[in-house]
Amino acid sequence: MAPVFVVLTVYRAWNIARYTERTPFVVIVDGRSNSARIMPVTTEDPVPSDRVDVVQRVPSASEAASVYEQVGGDATFRRLVDAFYARVETDLVLRPLFPPDLGPGKEHQFLFLTQFFGGPARYQEQRGHPRLRARHLPFAIGRREADAWLHNMLAAIDEVGIPEPARARLRGYFAYTADFLRNQE
């Protein structure tokens, strides 16, 4: 089925492009909603200024591994998770997505982040493979929820005072992850 979608998307893009008066354009394909959009290429930045100012990509293994040590290990990641969850408790968009008891989620996030960024492999030992997307599929995560999650996570990074270059790597990973976990339009 996926190859058919790609062919249909390319056909739709070509069909729309016939009518664009040869204006340069880019085709944006959204695999989550099986849709494509044609956007003209302009000199204006299409990303609002309040959005993340980082390249949205997962850090390489060596980049991630060095972050754990750069920030001071477990203590800093514990403060980051605590600061994030303190915001979740009062966030009207995110709070309904979380269970009444935030304790287990805090611990899971702490274990995952420390492992991902080069610390001990405790998450894997206790919970198995992260399966990040699969674990979040039961929750309706659209642009609004992803933006709220990212906003709170970036604010937590600032509150904790994580220095560069680890700060940029965390921001880049969280921006990528917020978008990756979206499962709604």
Buried (B, 14 or more C-beta within 10 A) or exposed (E): EEEEEEEEBEEBBEEBBEEEEEEEBEBEBEEEEEEBEBEEEEEEEEEEEEBBEBEBEBBEEEBBBBBBEBBBBBEBBBBBBBBBBBBBEEBEBBBEBBEEEBEEBBBBBBBBBBBBBBBEEBBEEEBEEBEEEEBBEEBEBEEEBBBBBBBBBBBBBEBBEBEEEBBBBBBBBBBBBBBBBBBEE
